[in-house]
Structures are given as structure tokens and as C-alpha cells.
Amino acid sequence: MSGRTFITTPIYYVNDVPHIGHAYTTVTADALARWHRLVGDDVFFLTGTDEHGLKISRAAEAKGVTAQAHVDEVAARYQQVWELLDISHDRFIRTTDADHQVAVQTFLQKAYDNGHIYKAAYEGWYCVACEAYYDEGELLPNPDGGAGLDPIHERPVEWFEEENWFFRLSAFEQPLLDWYEANPDAVQPAGKRNEALGLIRGGLRDISISRTSIDWGVPVPWDEGHVFYVWYDALINYATAVGYGSDPERFATWWPHVRHLIGKDILRFHCVYWPAMLLAAGEEPPANINVHGYLMVGGEKMSKTRLNQIFPADLVAEFGVDGYRYHFLRDTAFGPDGDFSYEAMIARYNSDLANNLGNLLSRVATVVGKKCGGVGPAPRADSPLAAVAAEVVREVSEAWAAVQPAAALEATWRLIREANALLEATEPWKAEPGPEVDGVLGDALEVLRIVAVLASPALTRAPREIWGRIGLDGAPTDGSLASTTGWGGYPGGLAVEKGDPLFPRLTAAS
Ligand code: ME8
């Protein structure tokens, strides 16, 4: 069934350069977008950068450059990394984009006109790294004795006093609970939905949405001298990108059918504040929010201060783009925390890509060369692999619908292993040429064809290569999924090319 799919990643802060944690969300969203394109959906895939706020202006100051020069430089770094990883976004939004400023002002003016925004004095503990106020009780003790530490970055908070505009979040407790009740699957997984419900049931306090202490932000339209607080500006990017404030018709076609992919660190903003803000502006909350855990390194969250960040380019140099994408999609289940391990990455690459997939292709091509004169035979209609393939296609579809790339790839690789097992059981390389050998090789070629289609959301390069080597024209993503994954699509009679190993085996670098 095809439809409209709007997929988003968080927009990342430009105080940092992208590491494998940022890339985890982005690669997952990209693979999901590719899957939806494959099933024929009209897809809009959005990523970008979050460029306003105190954290960014301080980072620029520390470097001795203007805020604009700083954000331009770091936004470009993000764009380069996404290019390196074959990310297929339809727009890279920057909160400094002109249409975004208009969208933010339109959106919040609406909430103001609806009576949900008021002015009051505010003082409290502020964490610049989180761009958030904390209650005393939420802070961690500071071993050096000063102000408490924020629970996320474990850095000392600062005391802020300002006159702020406030969003009447407290008025949205019941509307939010009603929305969660009416949309039981909107926030996934269920544990994260419960966490959001817990925050709402625990009581919501009004929140400050403007700052006077800085000018690096979107001006409050009804009060000169105030800029919107960075999170308010940031969340609205999802609306800007589909026409809010510029093209109401376009906005109406996409909203609220969005799927936000986020890490658990920003659950409160997306699962509590954002739906409430939308209700305040007279819009519907987002249809889907999928929350994943942290990718840890050596059991700890990656951070600049721990010096344990790992950068995508270093891994791509060794594993290639497909090796990179495959590892994170296959080995880090979407939802729980996961631990990055270089050894596990090598092991996964060698077993699944070099051995299972790479060997199937090279084996089949070699034997077709020797026993069939290099011309690939057609598969058998009554092949024992036909039923396996049908089941795998169903499982893969279900896995992507549930945003579980690891399960989709696991199912796909089961089909590869079954094809290798059939070859090992029948040993066509030892048999005399004839219908028996042709049948087995035709079946294996058909598996390669179907796998090239099913793996194409995750692997952006190898599927196309396989497609060409088994003699097919075009690309595995050309046809509709239903037409390309049915058993019997490989026509036979095509020249099969051996070529170099698709995934040369790797040994751990010392
Ligand atoms: O929070 N493991 O930006 P940010 C998994 N600008 N995912 C990780 C990760 C890790 N170790 N580290 C980062 C912001 N991420 C705001 C968002 S959205 C309107 C504004 C990913 O640069 C994960 O998706 O701190 C997380 O939610 C996001 O990067 C935080 O990125």
C-alpha cells in the first residue's frame, strides 16, 4: 500500500561535528526513507542543523569567529558526512534559513493569539549544553563543590534570571493525555511512550520560551529585544520544511503524517513539548515518534569531554559505505542502548558481507562460468527457496513498518544462508552440466536478485553491483516492490560476470 511518508531526524547542534551517534539516527532514517520509496510511497526525508542559541554563540566566541561563520562551517561538515554516507535527504534545513524564521514567527504568533503565551520573571539553574532549566532536585552533586551538574552532560549549571515569555504548558496536561489515549501507537517503543506519559502525569509546569540575554535567534514578533528560546525555534523546523508559514496547501498534505526519529535524550521535547506546542497553534500532534537508545562506546555515552567519540569517516575508510551502514543497521537494534565495538564490526562484516553475501555471488558466478558457459539459467518455479523468499519478503516488510532495520536485515540474510545451504547440499560445482545444475544455479541467481532489492535500503552500492553482474539492466530500486520480489523474476539467459570480491575479507587493524 503506498502513501505519503514524511521522515525526519533531529536537527543537530552545530557546536559539535557529527559522530557515529548522530550518524546512527540519520542512517536509520535514510534506510527507512529508501524502504518507503521502494514500496512506492511519496517520501519527504528531512535532516538539518540547529544553529541558534547560547551554546552555539558561545562555541563561536570560543573560536573567535562570528556566529554565522561558525554555523556555516559546521553545517557544511554535517553535509559532507551525509554525502559520504549516501544520505538521500530531500532537504537539509538550517534554522538560519529565511523561510524558517517566518515559520517560527507565524507558529508562535498563533499560539500567542490563542492565549497560550504570557510574560513573567524567571530565575533558575540553566544548563547551556542542554539549553534547558533544571530543578535543584534534578541536578547531580558536583564533586568540586560548586553548582550542581546537569544529569545529561554532567557539567555545572548556571544561575539565570530573566524576564521571559512563557508557554502555558500546564494547560495541556489533559489534552496531551487525551491525545496519548487516542493514539496508543504514536510513540514507540512502548517503554518510551510510558516514560512520556509519566512526565505528563507527574505534572507540567509552564516553560519559558524566549531569551533577552542573547540575540542569536529568531526575534519574538510582538516584543522587540526577545528572541525565541532555541528549542522552540528548533522543533518548528519539522513544520517549516513542509510549508508551514509559506505554503499552507503543501503543509496540509504532509501534516500530521510525519515520523520523527529521535534519541532518548530529547524525548521530553518531542513527546511532551512539541505535541503541546502544536495543539496551542491549532495543529495536530505528530503521527509517529520513534525513540532509540544511546550508542555507547566502552559502556559510556560518547562525549567530547570523555574523548571517546568515533567519527564516520574513519570507519568508512576501512569498511566502505555499505560496510558502515550495514553494521549499524544490523547490530544496533532500534530502541535499546547499544555498544559500539570495532571487533564486532569486523566480525559482522566478515560473516554477513564477505562470507554469506559475497561468497554466494562469487560462487554462483564461478560455477555459472564453468558449467553454463557464463549464461545464468532461470530459477525453478517449484524451487524449495520460493517459499522461503516469500516469507522473508513478508518479514522484511513487517520489520520496516515497525522501524526495525535489524530484523529486516536478519530476515534477508536468512534467505542468503538458505541459498548457500542449497548449493552446499547439491554441490553443482561437482556435478555434470544439465537441468539439475541449471535449476540450482537459477534458484541462487534468483535469490541474489531478490536480496539486491531487499537490501537496497540498507546497502546503497552492492545491490546495484550484484544486479549488473547477474546481467540485469537498470537498478534493483527501479520497479515496484511487488513486481521485483515475486519468485521467478530472473529471466535466465543473461551473461553473468564474476568480477572482484564484493566485500574483501578484513582483518582487525593493529
Ligand atoms: O539535541 N547515540 O541536537 P544534538 C545515539 N539540536 N544517538 C545519538 C548519540 C548517541 N551516543 N549522540 C547523538 C539536539 N545522537 C537538538 C535537537 S530537534 C528539533 C533538535 C543523536 O546534536 C540522537 O538522535 O545533541 C540524539 O537525539 C541527537 O543525536 C541529539 O543531537
Boltz pocket constraint, residues with backbone or C-beta under 6 A from the ligand:
constraints:
  - pocket:
      binder: B
      contacts: [[A, 9], [A, 10], [A, 11], [A, 12], [A, 13], [A, 14], [A, 20], [A, 21], [A, 22], [A, 24], [A, 25], [A, 50], [A, 231], [A, 234], [A, 235], [A, 236], [A, 237], [A, 261], [A, 262], [A, 263], [A, 264], [A, 265], [A, 266], [A, 293], [A, 294], [A, 295], [A, 296], [A, 301], [A, 302]]
      max_distance: 6.0
